[in-house]
Amino acid sequence: MRPRTVWQVLPAPRYLLTSWPWRSAGYLISGALAGAVVLVVIVIGVAVGGALSLALIGLPLLALLALTGIPVAALERRRLRLMDRAPAHDPHRRPEEPGLWSWMTCRFRERATWRELGYVLLLAVVLWPLDALAVGVCTAVPLAMVSTPVVMEVYGDGAEARVVKLWTVTTWPEAFATAAGGLVTLMLGCYFLGLLAGARAELTRFLLTYRAAEPDARVMELTRSRVRLVDAFEAERRRIERDLHDGAQQRIVALTMMLGLARLDAPPGPLADQLARAHEEAGKALAELRELIHGIHPKVLADYGLQAAVADAADRSVIPVDLDLELPGRFPEAVEAAAYFVVCEALANVARHSGAHRVAVSGGHAGGRMFLEIHDDGRGGASTSGGSGLTGLADRVSVLDGRLSVSSPAGGPTRLRVEIPCEWTDRSA
């Protein structure tokens, strides 16, 4: 299997016989050249932009200079193929709209753009001199030592060779010893270049292919889509409630009236009895439909808010409810709907399962969060596990970044608390 990175082949004895020493040297040399060019461009751009800034011409130039990290980073990601055969990830996201302005706005708002600009400054000031110095020390010095016998031969007998201006070689044994030392130094330098180039590539990959940009964008998009789904869900609930109220309910009301009139006109007998039963069934269907409409999206919630809707639910509860709500105003419709249905479901669970004699509902708004507590004196044992109704309530609240907690030890009491982050508004103005 062909090695993917230099780290996989560096410990092997055959490292010097592979292409990785050449790839490492090429990566560092091209990095030094690229860094030098970038430094010249930055110096010229800053000088020209600073000189023209008084006339407000240099500001766009400086803004464009801030975007120089994008093409340089793209080049650096391509150069990474010398040290890692796997393609480098591009952290930029696609602009939502076509056009230059949309592209620039998207890029200036991205974290990846500023990371790339920071990398460019690091490359221009620190990295490329280190690349050049490493290549010079690991290749130029050993090659100069290896060429010592050649230098002495060129200059003739009795000549002396000065090795990298550090020491002087005057005899042939010294020359061949220096050449042998140069070969050993060159081999060690190849290992050092591979080590340095691998570390340099890892730093570049970390700074320029940082994958947090993609999850961040996905999280933002998921958050926005979740809000849109919640709004669409509530709008659909209101539409169903309106259609049932204005359509099916009115038809059943008309049917009930017609059956009532037919019952009055019918003579006593089997037909009158049938009409009476049909009239009663129509009345029951109308009552159930009204209860269904009220459960889908009560009109009192839309017109008067959460406090009035909870008070209405407490009045309809079969178990006495002590109400203590101190809500400063109206909340977003999705928040009010979620909180209302949590209260209704909690009161229904208390009536069906708890055996409680009394329920207390309290709530308020503090620290940017709306909170509600439902407390009963029942037998306890409620849990959000096992697919109970409380699990659905917890899911509904979590869609709004809220939290639902339940304390219900065996023997009671049960305390359910809901917290939803939101801000209140005054809709009366």
Secondary structure as GFF3:
##gff-version 3
##sequence-region A 1 429
A	DSSP	alpha_helix	6	9	.	.	.	ID=ss1
A	DSSP	three_ten_helix	13	17	.	.	.	ID=ss2
A	DSSP	alpha_helix	20	52	.	.	.	ID=ss3
A	DSSP	three_ten_helix	53	55	.	.	.	ID=ss4
A	DSSP	alpha_helix	58	66	.	.	.	ID=ss5
A	DSSP	alpha_helix	69	79	.	.	.	ID=ss6
A	DSSP	three_ten_helix	80	82	.	.	.	ID=ss7
A	DSSP	alpha_helix	100	109	.	.	.	ID=ss8
A	DSSP	alpha_helix	111	122	.	.	.	ID=ss9
A	DSSP	pi_helix	123	127	.	.	.	ID=ss10
A	DSSP	alpha_helix	128	135	.	.	.	ID=ss11
A	DSSP	pi_helix	136	140	.	.	.	ID=ss12
A	DSSP	alpha_helix	141	146	.	.	.	ID=ss13
A	DSSP	alpha_helix	148	155	.	.	.	ID=ss14
A	DSSP	beta_strand	161	163	.	.	.	ID=ss15
A	DSSP	beta_strand	167	169	.	.	.	ID=ss16
A	DSSP	alpha_helix	172	208	.	.	.	ID=ss17
A	DSSP	alpha_helix	213	243	.	.	.	ID=ss18
A	DSSP	pi_helix	244	248	.	.	.	ID=ss19
A	DSSP	alpha_helix	249	265	.	.	.	ID=ss20
A	DSSP	alpha_helix	270	296	.	.	.	ID=ss21
A	DSSP	alpha_helix	299	304	.	.	.	ID=ss22
A	DSSP	alpha_helix	306	316	.	.	.	ID=ss23
A	DSSP	beta_strand	321	326	.	.	.	ID=ss24
A	DSSP	alpha_helix	333	349	.	.	.	ID=ss25
A	DSSP	pi_helix	350	354	.	.	.	ID=ss26
A	DSSP	beta_strand	359	366	.	.	.	ID=ss27
A	DSSP	beta_strand	369	376	.	.	.	ID=ss28
A	DSSP	alpha_helix	389	398	.	.	.	ID=ss29
A	DSSP	beta_strand	403	407	.	.	.	ID=ss30
A	DSSP	beta_strand	414	421	.	.	.	ID=ss31
###
